[in-house]
Amino acid sequence: MNAKYTDARLDITLGHLLRTGVILSACVVLTGGILYLTRHGNTHPQYGTFRGEPQSYRNILEILAGVFSGSGRAIIQLGLLLLVATPIARVIFSVYAFLRERDYLYVAVTITVLALLLFSLLTPHS
């Protein structure tokens, strides 16, 4: 197999992966937004007091429980999680592609990038 063909095919596949992730994320956020506005569109926000997201929207399992119960906010949060997961999926696919090409230097570098991404996502921040 020609190296240029492999590189071009890898670029096309990664492009499709990123595009699909962003479009899927946008559709999920749009769905959640429509659902949220149909239920809460007439309420007036209180801008005088800042309230962050409830704890239930900071845990993946609780977000999924909210999605299954039909919560618009939980569906929006799921869409945002999908958006964050898209570049992670790209890195994971790159590890697979470099392994398939037996390019072990790039496998090591990509696994290091993946480890740093996961560490930054999974480490609690104050």
VEXBAZA-825797 format. One line per field, with one value per atom (N, C-alpha, C, O, CB): atom name; x, y, z. Coordinates in steps of 0.1 Angstrom, whole numbers, always signed. Glycine has a CB too. Example, Ala and Ser with C-alpha at 12.3 -4.5 7.8 and 13.67 -1.06 7.14 Angstrom:
% residues 2
site N|CA|C|O|CB|N|CA|C|O|CB;
X +132|+123|+132|+142|+113|+128|+137|+129|+134|+141;
Y -57|-45|-33|-33|-45|-22|-11|+0|+11|-6;
Z +78|+78|+78|+85|+90|+71|+71|+79|+80|+57;
//
This chain:
% residues 126
site N|CA|C|O|CB|N|CA|C|O|CB|N|CA|C|O|CB|N|CA|C|O|CB|N|CA|C|O|CB|N|CA|C|O|CB|N|CA|C|O|CB|N|CA|C|O|CB|N|CA|C|O|CB|N|CA|C|O|CB|N|CA|C|O|CB|N|CA|C|O|CB|N|CA|C|O|CB|N|CA|C|O|CB|N|CA|C|O|CB|N|CA|C|O|CB|N|CA|C|O|CB|N|CA|C|O|CB|N|CA|C|O|CB|N|CA|C|O|CB|N|CA|C|O|CB|N|CA|C|O|CB|N|CA|C|O|CB|N|CA|C|O|CB|N|CA|C|O|CB|N|CA|C|O|CB|N|CA|C|O|CB|N|CA|C|O|CB|N|CA|C|O|CB|N|CA|C|O|CB|N|CA|C|O|CB|N|CA|C|O|CB|N|CA|C|O|CB|N|CA|C|O|CB|N|CA|C|O|CB|N|CA|C|O|CB|N|CA|C|O|CB|N|CA|C|O|CB|N|CA|C|O|CB|N|CA|C|O|CB|N|CA|C|O|CB|N|CA|C|O|CB|N|CA|C|O|CB|N|CA|C|O|CB|N|CA|C|O|CB|N|CA|C|O|CB|N|CA|C|O|CB|N|CA|C|O|CB|N|CA|C|O|CB|N|CA|C|O|CB|N|CA|C|O|CB|N|CA|C|O|CB|N|CA|C|O|CB|N|CA|C|O|CB|N|CA|C|O|CB|N|CA|C|O|CB|N|CA|C|O|CB|N|CA|C|O|CB|N|CA|C|O|CB|N|CA|C|O|CB|N|CA|C|O|CB|N|CA|C|O|CB|N|CA|C|O|CB|N|CA|C|O|CB|N|CA|C|O|CB|N|CA|C|O|CB|N|CA|C|O|CB|N|CA|C|O|CB|N|CA|C|O|CB|N|CA|C|O|CB|N|CA|C|O|CB|N|CA|C|O|CB|N|CA|C|O|CB|N|CA|C|O|CB|N|CA|C|O|CB|N|CA|C|O|CB|N|CA|C|O|CB|N|CA|C|O|CB|N|CA|C|O|CB|N|CA|C|O|CB|N|CA|C|O|CB|N|CA|C|O|CB|N|CA|C|O|CB|N|CA|C|O|CB|N|CA|C|O|CB|N|CA|C|O|CB|N|CA|C|O|CB|N|CA|C|O|CB|N|CA|C|O|CB|N|CA|C|O|CB|N|CA|C|O|CB|N|CA|C|O|CB|N|CA|C|O|CB|N|CA|C|O|CB|N|CA|C|O|CB|N|CA|C|O|CB|N|CA|C|O|CB|N|CA|C|O|CB|N|CA|C|O|CB|N|CA|C|O|CB|N|CA|C|O|CB|N|CA|C|O|CB|N|CA|C|O|CB|N|CA|C|O|CB|N|CA|C|O|CB|N|CA|C|O|CB|N|CA|C|O|CB|N|CA|C|O|CB|N|CA|C|O|CB|N|CA|C|O|CB|N|CA|C|O|CB|N|CA|C|O|CB|N|CA|C|O|CB|N|CA|C|O|CB|N|CA|C|O|CB|N|CA|C|O|CB|N|CA|C|O|CB|N|CA|C|O|CB|N|CA|C|O|CB|N|CA|C|O|CB|N|CA|C|O|CB|N|CA|C|O|CB|N|CA|C|O|CB|N|CA|C|O|CB|N|CA|C|O|CB|N|CA|C|O|CB;
X +8|+0|+9|+18|-10|+6|+13|+12|+1|+9|+23|+23|+14|+7|+37|+14|+6|-9|-17|+9|-12|-26|-30|-41|-28|-22|-24|-26|-36|-13|-17|-19|-31|-38|-6|-34|-46|-59|-68|-47|-59|-70|-72|-83|-69|-61|-61|-67|-75|-47|-63|-68|-83|-90|-60|-87|-101|-109|-120|-104|-105|-112|-112|-123|-105|-101|-101|-111|-117|-87|-111|-120|-135|-143|-118|-138|-152|-155|-166|-153|-145|-147|-150|-160|-135|-142|-144|-157|-165|-132|-160|-173|-185|-194|-173|-185|-196|-198|-209|-193|-187|-188|-194|-202|-174|-189|-194|-209|-217|-186|-213|-227|-236|-247|-228|-231|-239|-241|-252|-232|-230|-231|-240|-248|-217|-240|-248|-263|-272|-245|-266|-280|-285|-296|-280|-276|-280|-283|-293|-270|-274|-276|-288|-296|-263|-290|-303|-315|-325|-302|-315|-327|-329|-340|-324|-318|-320|-324|-332|-307|-319|-323|-338|-345|-315|-342|-357|-365|-375|-360|-361|-369|-369|-379|-363|-357|-356|-365|-372|-341|-364|-372|-387|-395|-368|-391|-406|-411|-422|-408|-402|-406|-403|-411|-399|-393|-389|-387|-381|-375|-393|-391|-397|-393|-396|-407|-414|-409|-413|-429|-399|-394|-384|-377|-387|-382|-373|-361|-361|-380|-349|-337|-334|-337|-325|-327|-323|-308|-299|-326|-305|-291|-284|-272|-290|-291|-285|-276|-267|-295|-279|-272|-266|-274|-281|-253|-247|-250|-247|-232|-255|-256|-250|-254|-271|-240|-234|-243|-254|-220|-238|-246|-247|-238|-239|-259|-261|-251|-246|-275|-248|-239|-243|-235|-238|-256|-261|-257|-257|-277|-253|-248|-233|-228|-254|-226|-212|-207|-195|-206|-216|-213|-219|-231|-218|-211|-216|-228|-237|-204|-227|-239|-251|-262|-235|-250|-262|-267|-279|-259|-258|-262|-270|-281|-250|-265|-272|-286|-296|-264|-287|-300|-309|-321|-298|-304|-312|-317|-328|-305|-308|-312|-323|-333|-300|-322|-333|-346|-357|-328|-345|-357|-363|-374|-355|-356|-361|-357|-364|-376|-347|-343|-336|-326|-334|-341|-335|-321|-312|-343|-319|-305|-295|-284|-306|-300|-291|-288|-277|-298|-297|-295|-285|-276|-308|-286|-276|-262|-253|-280|-262|-249|-243|-231|-251|-251|-247|-241|-230|-258|-247|-242|-228|-219|-251|-227|-214|-203|-191|-215|-207|-198|-193|-182|-204|-203|-200|-190|-181|-212|-192|-183|-168|-159|-188|-167|-154|-148|-136|-155|-157|-152|-147|-140|-163|-151|-148|-133|-128|-154|-125|-111|-104|-94|-104|-110|-104|-106|-97|-111|-117|-119|-109|-105|-134|-106|-96|-83|-76|-96|-79|-66|-66|-56|-63|-77|-77|-76|-69|-91|-83|-83|-69|-64|-93|-62|-48|-39|-30|-43|-41|-33|-35|-25|-37|-47|-50|-44|-38|-66|-45|-39|-24|-18|-43|-17|-3|+2|+12|+3|-6|-3|-4|+4|-12|-14|-16|-5|-1|-29|+1|+12|+25|+36|+12|+25|+37|+47|+59|+44|+41|+49|+49|+41|+43|+58|+57|+61|+57|+66|+69|+73|+60|+57|+83|+52|+40|+29|+21|+34|+30|+21|+24|+15|+22|+37|+41|+37|+32|+56|+40|+36|+21|+16|+41|+13|-1|-7|-16|-7|-1|-6|-3|-10|+1|+9|+12|+2|-3|+26|-2|-12|-25|-32|-14|-29|-41|-41|-51|-44|-30|-29|-30|-37|-15|-24|-25|-39|-44|-16|-46|-60|-69|-77|-65|-67|-75|-72|-81|-73|-60|-56|-62|-67|-40|-62|-67|-83|-88|-64|-89|-104|-108|-118|-109|-100|-104|-99|-104|-100|-90|-84|-94|-98|-70|-98|-107|-101|-89|-112|-108|-104|-112|-124|-105|-105|-113|-120|-126|-103;
Y -12|+0|+12|+13|+0|+22|+34|+43|+44|+42|+49|+57|+69|+73|+61|+76|+87|+83|+91|+94|+72|+67|+65|+68|+54|+59|+56|+69|+71|+48|+79|+92|+99|+105|+100|+99|+106|+99|+106|+106|+86|+79|+81|+82|+63|+82|+85|+99|+101|+84|+108|+122|+123|+129|+131|+116|+116|+109|+114|+108|+98|+91|+100|+100|+78|+106|+115|+127|+131|+120|+132|+143|+139|+146|+148|+127|+122|+119|+122|+108|+114|+112|+125|+126|+105|+135|+148|+154|+159|+157|+154|+160|+153|+160|+159|+140|+132|+135|+137|+117|+136|+139|+153|+154|+138|+163|+176|+177|+183|+187|+171|+171|+164|+169|+165|+152|+145|+153|+154|+131|+159|+167|+179|+182|+173|+186|+197|+193|+200|+204|+181|+176|+173|+176|+163|+167|+164|+176|+177|+155|+186|+199|+206|+211|+208|+206|+212|+205|+212|+212|+192|+185|+188|+191|+170|+188|+192|+206|+209|+190|+215|+229|+231|+239|+238|+225|+226|+220|+226|+218|+209|+203|+212|+214|+189|+217|+227|+239|+243|+231|+245|+257|+254|+263|+263|+243|+240|+238|+241|+227|+234|+233|+245|+248|+221|+252|+263|+276|+286|+260|+278|+290|+302|+313|+287|+300|+312|+317|+327|+309|+309|+314|+325|+326|+302|+334|+345|+342|+339|+358|+343|+340|+351|+362|+339|+346|+355|+358|+350|+349|+369|+373|+379|+380|+382|+382|+389|+379|+383|+395|+366|+356|+346|+340|+350|+343|+332|+319|+317|+335|+309|+296|+287|+287|+292|+279|+270|+258|+257|+265|+249|+237|+229|+228|+229|+223|+214|+202|+199|+209|+196|+185|+174|+166|+180|+172|+161|+163|+153|+161|+174|+176|+176|+180|+189|+172|+171|+156|+154|+178|+147|+133|+126|+127|+127|+118|+112|+102|+103|+104|+95|+86|+93|+89|+76|+104|+112|+120|+122|+122|+124|+130|+120|+123|+135|+107|+97|+94|+92|+84|+94|+92|+103|+101|+91|+116|+127|+126|+130|+140|+121|+119|+110|+112|+115|+98|+88|+93|+87|+75|+103|+108|+119|+125|+113|+123|+134|+148|+157|+132|+150|+163|+170|+165|+163|+182|+189|+194|+193|+202|+198|+202|+191|+192|+208|+179|+167|+163|+159|+155|+165|+162|+172|+168|+162|+184|+194|+191|+192|+209|+187|+183|+171|+170|+180|+161|+150|+154|+149|+140|+163|+168|+175|+173|+178|+182|+188|+178|+179|+198|+167|+156|+150|+146|+146|+148|+142|+151|+146|+140|+164|+174|+172|+173|+188|+171|+169|+155|+154|+170|+145|+132|+130|+121|+122|+140|+139|+139|+130|+150|+149|+148|+137|+132|+161|+132|+120|+108|+100|+118|+107|+96|+97|+87|+96|+109|+111|+106|+99|+126|+109|+104|+89|+82|+111|+83|+68|+62|+52|+64|+68|+62|+64|+55|+69|+75|+77|+66|+61|+91|+62|+51|+39|+32|+49|+36|+24|+25|+15|+22|+36|+38|+36|+30|+51|+42|+41|+27|+23|+51|+20|+6|-2|-11|+1|+1|-7|-4|-13|-3|+8|+11|+7|+8|+26|+2|-2|+10|+8|-14|+21|+33|+36|+44|+46|+29|+28|+41|+43|+17|+49|+62|+71|+77|+70|+71|+79|+72|+79|+80|+59|+53|+58|+61|+37|+58|+62|+77|+80|+61|+85|+100|+101|+109|+108|+94|+95|+90|+96|+88|+79|+74|+84|+85|+60|+90|+101|+112|+117|+106|+116|+127|+122|+130|+131|+110|+104|+104|+108|+90|+100|+99|+113|+115|+93|+123|+137|+142|+149|+146|+139|+143|+137|+144|+139|+124|+117|+122|+123|+102|+124|+129|+143|+145|+131|+152|+165|+165|+173|+174|+155|+154|+147|+151|+146|+138|+130|+135|+130|+115|+144|+150|+160|+169|+156|+159|+169|+183|+184|+165|+193|+207|+214|+211|+214|+224|+232|+243|+251|+236;
Z +0|+0|+0|+8|+12|-8|-10|+3|+8|-22|+8|+20|+18|+27|+24|+6|+4|+5|+10|-9|-1|-1|+14|+18|-9|+22|+36|+43|+51|+42|+41|+48|+44|+52|+45|+31|+26|+32|+36|+11|+32|+37|+52|+57|+35|+60|+74|+76|+85|+80|+68|+69|+67|+74|+60|+56|+53|+64|+68|+40|+69|+80|+93|+99|+83|+96|+108|+106|+115|+111|+94|+91|+93|+98|+77|+88|+89|+104|+108|+81|+111|+126|+133|+141|+132|+131|+137|+133|+141|+134|+120|+115|+121|+125|+100|+121|+127|+142|+146|+125|+149|+163|+166|+175|+170|+158|+160|+156|+163|+152|+145|+140|+150|+154|+126|+155|+165|+178|+183|+168|+182|+194|+192|+201|+198|+181|+178|+178|+183|+165|+172|+172|+186|+189|+163|+194|+208|+216|+223|+215|+215|+222|+217|+225|+220|+204|+198|+204|+207|+183|+204|+209|+224|+228|+208|+232|+246|+248|+256|+253|+239|+240|+237|+244|+231|+226|+223|+234|+238|+210|+240|+251|+263|+269|+254|+266|+277|+276|+285|+280|+264|+261|+261|+265|+248|+256|+257|+271|+274|+249|+280|+294|+302|+312|+300|+299|+308|+301|+306|+315|+289|+281|+286|+283|+267|+295|+300|+314|+319|+302|+319|+332|+330|+320|+339|+340|+339|+347|+358|+344|+340|+347|+358|+356|+337|+368|+379|+377|+382|+393|+371|+368|+380|+379|+356|+390|+402|+410|+417|+410|+409|+417|+408|+400|+428|+409|+401|+407|+419|+399|+400|+404|+393|+382|+407|+397|+388|+385|+390|+393|+377|+374|+387|+395|+363|+388|+400|+399|+388|+400|+410|+411|+402|+397|+425|+400|+391|+377|+369|+392|+373|+359|+358|+348|+353|+368|+368|+368|+369|+380|+368|+369|+357|+355|+383|+350|+338|+341|+333|+331|+351|+354|+357|+353|+366|+364|+367|+355|+354|+379|+346|+334|+325|+320|+325|+325|+317|+324|+316|+317|+337|+344|+340|+338|+359|+340|+336|+321|+318|+338|+313|+299|+297|+290|+290|+305|+304|+310|+307|+310|+319|+325|+317|+320|+339|+306|+297|+301|+296|+296|+309|+313|+301|+296|+325|+297|+286|+290|+281|+283|+302|+307|+306|+302|+321|+310|+310|+295|+292|+317|+286|+272|+266|+259|+264|+270|+266|+271|+264|+270|+284|+290|+283|+281|+305|+279|+271|+258|+254|+269|+251|+239|+240|+232|+232|+251|+254|+257|+253|+266|+264|+267|+254|+252|+276|+244|+231|+224|+217|+223|+225|+219|+224|+217|+220|+237|+244|+240|+238|+259|+238|+235|+221|+217|+238|+212|+198|+195|+189|+190|+201|+199|+206|+201|+203|+217|+223|+214|+213|+237|+208|+198|+187|+182|+193|+183|+172|+176|+169|+168|+189|+194|+195|+191|+207|+200|+201|+187|+185|+208|+177|+164|+158|+151|+154|+161|+157|+162|+155|+160|+175|+181|+172|+169|+196|+169|+161|+147|+143|+160|+141|+128|+128|+119|+122|+138|+139|+142|+137|+149|+150|+153|+140|+138|+164|+133|+120|+110|+103|+114|+110|+102|+108|+101|+99|+120|+128|+129|+129|+120|+132|+134|+149|+155|+127|+156|+171|+178|+189|+176|+171|+177|+178|+189|+169|+168|+168|+177|+183|+154|+179|+188|+202|+210|+187|+206|+219|+221|+232|+221|+211|+213|+214|+223|+201|+206|+207|+220|+225|+195|+225|+238|+249|+258|+241|+248|+258|+257|+268|+255|+245|+244|+250|+257|+229|+247|+252|+267|+274|+247|+273|+288|+294|+304|+292|+287|+292|+291|+300|+285|+280|+279|+290|+296|+265|+291|+302|+316|+324|+301|+318|+331|+334|+345|+333|+324|+326|+328|+335|+314|+321|+322|+335|+341|+311|+340|+352|+365|+375|+350|+364|+377|+382|+375|+375|+395|+400|+401|+404|+414|+397|+397|+408|+410|+383|+414|+424|+418|+425|+435;
//
